[in-house]
Amino acid sequence: MAEYSDIRTGRHCVFLLHAHLVFVTRLRHRVFTDPHLARMEEIMRDVCADSETEPVEFNGENNHVHLLVNFPSKVALSKLVNSLKGVASRRMRQGFPELAAHYYRANELWSGSYFAGSIGGAPLSIVRQYIEQQNRPV
């Protein structure tokens, strides 16, 4: 169960939303090293702060990164992903010019797709059972 301190409030809502995001490099090129991932984490934390989201966890390998975020209900996940990928791509190519050599045609760091999965709460089967057991008025 979620801790009370984790639950966030908006003007007309109470929420606890987490998403697991995975971004893959274009053509799955293996380009990231530890310094790249360290800088990528800083960049993504900055973008999250600007979007009123909270990065919970970050890690990655040589061709993809994982990010777990806690986000408010007013933030569209697709817009957050666009910001994260766009800003990270631009700043990484500015800070590490050698990355541009891998993307000489498309000039893109990331693949056009991404993975986003909802995290937290009760398992789907428990929620379904809870809804089924509601006392429906006759």
C-alpha positions in Angstrom: 0.0 0.0 0.0 1.2 3.5 -0.7 2.5 5.7 2.1 0.4 8.7 2.9 3.4 11.0 2.2 3.5 9.6 -1.4 0.0 10.7 -2.2 -0.2 14.0 -4.0 -3.0 16.4 -4.3 -4.2 18.8 -7.0 -6.9 21.4 -6.9 -9.7 18.9 -7.4 -8.0 15.5 -7.2 -5.9 13.2 -5.1 -3.5 11.0 -7.0 -0.5 8.7 -6.9 0.7 8.0 -10.5 3.9 6.3 -11.4 5.1 5.3 -14.9 8.0 3.2 -16.0 9.5 4.7 -19.2 12.0 3.0 -21.5 13.8 4.9 -24.3 15.8 3.1 -26.9 18.6 4.6 -29.1 17.9 4.8 -32.8 18.6 1.5 -34.5 19.6 0.1 -31.0 23.1 1.5 -31.5 25.3 0.8 -28.4 26.6 4.3 -27.7 26.2 5.0 -24.0 28.9 4.6 -21.4 28.8 5.4 -17.7 29.6 9.2 -18.2 26.9 9.4 -20.8 24.3 7.8 -18.5 25.4 10.0 -15.5 24.8 13.1 -17.7 21.6 11.7 -19.1 20.3 11.3 -15.5 21.1 14.9 -14.7 19.3 16.1 -17.8 16.2 14.0 -17.2 16.0 15.1 -13.6 16.1 18.8 -14.8 13.3 18.1 -17.3 11.2 16.3 -14.7 11.6 19.3 -12.3 10.4 21.7 -15.0 7.4 19.4 -15.6 6.4 19.1 -12.0 7.3 15.4 -12.1 9.5 13.5 -9.7 12.1 11.1 -11.0 12.1 8.1 -8.7 14.7 5.9 -10.3 17.0 6.0 -13.4 19.4 3.5 -15.0 20.4 2.3 -18.4 22.6 0.2 -20.6 24.6 0.9 -23.7 21.5 1.2 -26.0 18.5 2.2 -23.7 17.5 3.9 -20.5 14.9 3.2 -17.9 13.2 6.0 -15.9 10.6 5.6 -13.1 8.6 8.8 -12.6 5.9 10.0 -10.2 3.8 12.5 -12.2 0.8 14.7 -11.6 -2.6 14.0 -13.2 -2.4 17.2 -15.2 0.7 16.1 -17.1 0.1 14.2 -20.3 2.5 11.3 -20.3 3.1 11.6 -24.1 4.1 15.3 -23.7 6.5 14.4 -20.8 8.1 11.7 -23.0 8.5 14.2 -25.9 10.2 16.7 -23.5 12.5 14.1 -22.0 13.6 12.6 -25.3 13.9 16.0 -27.1 15.9 17.8 -24.4 18.0 14.8 -23.6 18.9 14.3 -27.3 19.8 17.9 -27.8 21.9 18.3 -24.7 23.6 15.0 -25.0 24.8 15.8 -28.6 26.0 19.2 -27.4 27.9 17.8 -24.4 29.2 14.7 -26.3 29.8 15.6 -29.9 31.0 12.0 -30.6 27.4 10.8 -30.3 26.5 12.7 -33.5 28.7 10.4 -35.5 26.3 7.5 -34.9 23.4 9.5 -36.3 24.8 11.2 -39.4 21.7 10.7 -41.5 18.7 11.2 -39.2 20.4 13.4 -36.6 18.3 11.6 -33.9 19.5 10.0 -30.7 16.3 8.1 -29.9 14.1 5.7 -31.7 10.7 7.2 -32.5 9.0 4.7 -30.1 9.1 4.2 -26.4 7.6 2.0 -23.6 5.4 3.4 -20.9 3.9 1.2 -18.2 1.8 2.1 -15.2 3.2 1.1 -11.9 1.8 0.8 -8.4 -1.5 0.1 -6.8 -3.2 -3.2 -6.5 -2.9 -5.9 -9.1 -5.6 -5.8 -11.8 -7.3 -9.0 -10.5 -7.7 -7.4 -7.1 -9.2 -4.2 -8.5 -11.6 -6.2 -10.7 -12.7 -8.2 -7.7 -13.2 -5.1 -5.6 -15.3 -3.5 -8.3 -17.4 -6.7 -8.8 -18.1 -6.8 -5.0 -19.6 -3.3 -4.8 -23.2 -3.1 -3.5 -25.1 -2.1 -6.6 -28.4 -0.4 -5.9 -31.5 -2.4 -6.9 
